[in-house]
Amino acid sequence: MASLLRIAAFIDALNERIGRACYWLVLIAVLVSSGNAISRYAVGVSSNAFLEIQWYLFAAIFLLAAGYTHKHNGHVRVDIFYGRLTPRTQALIDIAGGLLFLLPMSATILWLSWPVFLASFHVNEGSPDPGGLLRWPIKLLIPIGFALLSLQAIAEIIKRAALLSGNADGEDS
């Protein structure tokens, strides 16, 4: 169990770093959005590239920070009953949910999005809008984001299993 917990700690650290880097993407998105609005209304100049980079940053934030959010238990859940359960029962539910729902869904999206990215990359797909950006970089973030979420799901399953086995290190989730 100790080696699995080391793997979980490595995944936690990876998603923590990426999640904290996404804080900067939020700032950049705000600055780009503000700059675009100011230039459009004050000077009458706008660019499709500025609009698209806003969408790309928004997508990057959500895709890359999904694992970080899962690590911090920040995803929306209806816990009318869950919050009243014992930590052991919560751990069992988390393991079942991770194995039966989260991992299969994440793996499926990762698997299906990779060929989409490759096709886009091979043709150097760009925006159909004048002055738009390349599309393949943002399509690459889909499999990366779901890979990070899958890894974090594995880390959470390991930590919950450690909790169930009586390992105090598994409680840090």
N, C-alpha and C positions, 0 to 999 in steps of 0.2 A: 504493500500500500504506500510505503514511503516514496518509491520511485514514481508511482502514479501521481502522488501529491506534488512531487517536484515538476512533473509535466504540467499539472494544473496551474502551479505557481508561475511557470514560464508563460503559459497561455494568458493567465491573468495579467502579467506584466506587459505582454505584447499588446493586448487590447487596451490596457490602461494608457500606454504610451500613445497609441493611435487615437484613442478617444480624447486625450488631452490635446493632441495636435489638431483635432477637429475644432477645438475652441477657437483656434486661429482662423480656421476656414469660416467660422461664423462672422468674425470681425471683417475678414476680407469680403464676404458676401454683403455685409452692411455697407462697407465703403464703396464697393462697386455699384450697388443699388442706389446709394445716395448720390454718388458721382454721376450716374446715368440720369437720374431724375433732375439733378441740378443742371446738367448740360442740356437736357431736353427742354426744360421749361425756361431756363435763363438765357440760353444761347440758341435754342431751336435745333440743336444737333443731337442726334442719337445714333446708335449703332446696333445692328442685330447681334454682333459679337458680344456687346455688353449685356444684352438680354439673355443670350445663350449662356454666357459665363455665370450669370446669376442662377440659372436652372442647374447648371453643372455643379456649382458649389453646393446648392441645396441638396442635390442628389448625393454628392460625395459625403456631405455631413451625415445624412441618414444611413447611407450604405456602410460607410466606414465605422460609424459609431454604434452600429447595432450590437456588436459583440460587447462593447464597453457598457452599453445600456443594460444588456442582459447580465453582465457581471455585477452591476450595481442594482439589479432587480428593479429597473426603471420602466420596464415595458408595462403597458396597460394590462391589468388582469382584474377579473371580478372575484374579489376575495371575501365575499359575504361569509363563506364557511371557512375558507383557508386560514384566515387570521385567527380563528378560534381553535384551530387544531394544534396538536402537540408538535414540537419540532420534528420528531420522528415521523409522524404522519405527513407533515409537510414535505419532508425529504423524500418519502416514498412517492408522493404525488409529483414532485419535481423530477424524480428519476423517470417515472412512467411518462410524464409529459414530454421530457426531453427525448426519450427513446422512441416513443410512439408518434409524436407529432413534430417537434422542433427539428430533430436531426433528419428525418425523412424529407420534410418540406425543404429545409436548407440544402440538403444534398441534391434534391431534384432540381431546384432552381439553379444551383451551381452547375450541375451537369448540363442542363438545357441552355444556360446562358453562355457557356464557353464557345460552342460553335457559332453562335450569333456574333460574339466578339470577333472570333477568327475571320468570319466572312467579312465583317465590317473593316477589319484591319487589312485584309488582303486586297480589298478594292480601295483602300484609303478613303472610306466613306466620309463625306463632308455634309454639312448642312445644305439643304436645298435653297435656303434663304441667302440673298446677296450679303456678303460680308460675314457669313456665319462661320462657325468653327468646325473642326473635325469631330466626327461622331464616335469613332472607335475608342478614344480614351475614356469617355464616359461609359461606354458599353463594357470596358474592361473592369470598371468598378463594381459591376453587378456580381461577377463570380468572386472577386476579391472580398467584397462585403459579405457575401454568404459563406465564403470559406472562413472568414473571421468569426461569424456568428456560429458556424458549425463547431469550430474549435472551442469557442466559449461554452457551447452546450456540452461538449465533452468534458471540459474542466468542471462545470457545475455538477455534472453527473458524478464525476470522480469525488468531488468534495462532499456531495450528499451521501455517496456510498461510504466514504470515510466516516461521516457522522453516524451512519447506521451501524458501522462496525465498532463504534466506540472510540474512534480516533479523534481526539480533541482538535487536531489540525483541520479536520473536515468542517468544523463549525464556522470557519472564517469564509463566509460567502457573501 
